[in-house]
């Protein structure tokens, strides 16, 4: 396994910093390169980790060019942020096209692209969405995620590409983000006609990081799309309570986005993992990652 190394693209965001936290708490088996445009949050705390900031293309090209002919890279692509700003989304798409031109099947063993459940956000179907469901989005963010998936699957490395459509990541979505801050601003929780809040597919950042490495090392996952999260979805009020988030309730007649859940059976079967996580454990993991405990 000494000829295999990981490259994490876009590693300074929430998921990237979660992966750094995860790696720092396990017995490291691989050399990992972390590449981002901004400075990564951690430092080189052991020789098997290398951090690069600045131009992603230059750094990626440097790593690939310096590699021996037998060196293989497992690449996890995290580039992008949750936004509907078309200019920012177009920049991500252009950057993706550029770095795909650098990669080749000679040095790339596996390319793992992290997409989003937002590719389904325009569907009428909202419950138990499977990978066989044709994706459709009516938001700029979701459309961009679909564009990126199509770029991956039309590239020269498509045969070794795996696309992960992840649901909500605790601590990274709009309601649970920055929950640990000291300001007194409360979150607003919508309650619908049935007396419940939104139902979503969640996963905590620590378990998600762990799954990414399992997927990356799984030889059977090639040229495929997988939904990712926990098998059991959670109501938003239960999530906020588990995180001890202070919130105010507002009542809404808008049922458009009330329920939105993914079917995770495909990846659960592939990994031989039930993917059933206790919500309190997930909340504890999220707090640990954010506070770097």
N, C-alpha and C positions, 0 to 999 in steps of 0.2 A: 504493500500500500504506500510505500515511500515515494512512488512516482506520481501520486495523486495529491492535488492541492485544491482548496476551496478559494473562490473569489466571490466576495459579497459586494454587489454594485448598489450604490445608494445607501450606504451603511450608517449614515449619521441621523436618520429619522427614527421614529419610535420603534419600528420593528427591528431596524438595524442595531440600535442601541440595546434592544432586548436580546438579540442574538449575542452581542458582546457580553452581556451580563450572564447569559446561559453558559457560554463557553468558559467564562471565568470561574464557574462553579462545577465544572465537570473535569474529568481527566482527559485532557486534550489528546486526540489521536492524529489529527491532521494539521498541516500548515494552512493557515487561513489569511488571505489578503482582504482587507477592508478598504474599499474605495468609495470616496464621496467627494462632492464639490466643496462642501464645508468641512470643518475640522471634526473628526470623530470625538466622541465624549470620553473615551478611555485612552489610556496610553499603552505602550508596548510593555505589558506586564509579564510576558514570557517570550522566549525566542521563536516560538512557533506561530506568533501572530505579527502581522505587519500592517501598518496603517498608512494610507495615502490620502492626501487632500489636494484639491485643485482640479485640474482638467481630468475628467474621467477617462476620456479617450486616450490622452497621453499616457496616463498611468496604466491603463489596461494594455495598451500597445507595448509599453515597456516590459510588463510582466510576461506577455506572450512571447516577445522577441527574445528575452533572456532565457526562456525555457528550453530545455533540451528536447530533442525530437521525440523522446519517449515520455516526456512529461504530459500528464493529463490533468485538466481542470474541470472541477464541478462548479458551475457558476449559478449563483442565486441572485436574480435580478429584483431589486426592491425600488428601483428608480421611479419617482413620481410622488405626488402628494394629492390629498383630497381637495379638489378645487373645481369650479366650473369656469374658471378664467381661461378663455380659448387660447390666448397668447401663451400662457404657461403650459397648457396641455399640448399645444403645437410644438413648443420647445422640447418637451419630453419625447414626442414622437420623432422629431428630427434627430435627437440624441440617440434614440434607440436604433434608428436606421443606420446611424454612423457606427455604433459599436458592434452591431450585427455584422457589418462588413469586415471587421477586424477578426471576428471569431471564425474558426473553421473546425471541421470534424476531426482534423488531425490531432489538435491539442485539446479539444473540448469533448469530455466524456459525457457530460450531462449539462443541460441548460434548464434551470428551473425558474419559470417566470411567475411572479406573484401578481395575480389579477384580483378582481373584486366581484362580489355578488351584485355590484351596481350594474353589471352587464344585463341583469334580469329586471331592472327597476321599472321598465316600461310595460311589463307583462300584466295581463289581467289575472293570471294565476299567481297567487302569493304564498301558497302553502306547499311545503314539501317539494320544492323545485329540484328536478334532477338534471344531470348533465345532458340528457337527451332532449330536454326542453330547448327549443331554439331561442337563443338570447335576443333580447330587444331592449333598448334603452331610450328614454326620452330626455336624458340629461347630458350635458357636455362631458361630464366626468365619465359616465357609463359608456358613452359613445367612444370616447378616447380609449378606454380600457378594451373595448372590442377592436378598435383599430390596431392597438398594440398586439393583441392576440393574433390578429390576421397577419401582422408583420412577422411574428414568430413562426407561424405555420407556413409562411411562404418563403422563409429564409433557407439558406443552405444547410442550417443545422436543425431543420424541422424534425428529422428522424430521432433526434436525441432531446427534443424539447418536451417538457411537461408543464402544463399550465394549471395553476392552483387558483381557483376562485374562492377567496376567503370571505367569510361573513364578518360580523363586527368583532374587532379585537378590543378586549377590555382595556380601558385606559387610552385608547386611540380614537374612539368614535366621539361624536360631538357632545353627547350627554355625560360620558364618563371621563372625558379628557380634562386634565388639570384639576381633578376633583380634590387633590391634596393641597391646593393653594390656600393661603390664609385669608383671602378676601371673603367678605360676607355675602357675596352675590350667590343667590340660590339658583339651582337648576329648575327649569320648568318642565314638569311631567304632565303630558296629556293623558287624560282618562277618557275612554270612548263610551259609547252607548251601553256596552255590556258590562261597564264598571271596571274594565281592565285597561292596562296600558299596552303599548306595542309589544309584540312577541317577535323576538329576533334570534338568529343563530349566532352564538357567541363562542369565542375561545380566548383564553388568557394568553398574554405574550410569551410566558415561559413555556407552556405546553405547545404553543404554536412553533416556537423556535426548535423545540425538541422534535416535533413532527417534520419540520423542514429537513433536518439532517437525516431522519429516517427515510423520507421520500427521496432525497438526493442520493442515498446509498442503495436504493431499491432498484435492482436491474430490470424489473418487469415493467416499470412505469416509463414508457417511451411514447412520444407522439400522442399524448393523451391530455384530456381535460378532467380535472377533479374539483368537486366542491369540497370545502374544508371548514371545519368547525367542530362543535360538539354535536353528538347525535340528538341530544335533548335541547330544544330551544328554551329560552328564558324570557319571562315578562320583565319589562323595563323596571317596574317598581321593585321587583325582587333583586335585580342587579344593583340598583342604587342603594337599597337597604344593606346588601351584603358589603358594599363599599363604604357604608356609613356616610353617604352623600346627602347633604341637606337639600331638600327640594320643595317646591310649591306645586300644588295640583291645579291644573286647569282642565275644564271639561270641553270636549270637542265633539261635533257631529260629523267630522271628516273622517271617514273610514278608509280613505285611499291607501294610507301607509300603515294601517293598524297591525297587520300581520305580514311577515315576510321571512320565510324560513327555507333553509336548504336541506335537501336530502343528502346525507353524508355516507350512505351505505357503501358506495363504490370504493371510496378511499379506505373506509373502515375494513372492508373485506381484503383489499390489497395489502394493507399493513398488518392484518390479523390483530386489530386493535379495536375494542368496542367504542373508544372515544366518548366515554361517558364520564364527565368530570363533575365533581361536587362544586356547587357554586361558591361556597365559603372558601374552599381550597383555591379556586380560580381567583377569587377576590384577594386572598392572601398572597398569591403569586404576583398579581398585578401590583399590589402595594410594595412588595419586595423589589420588583423590577424598577418601579418609578423612584423609590427611595434609595435604590442601590444597596439594599441590606444584605 
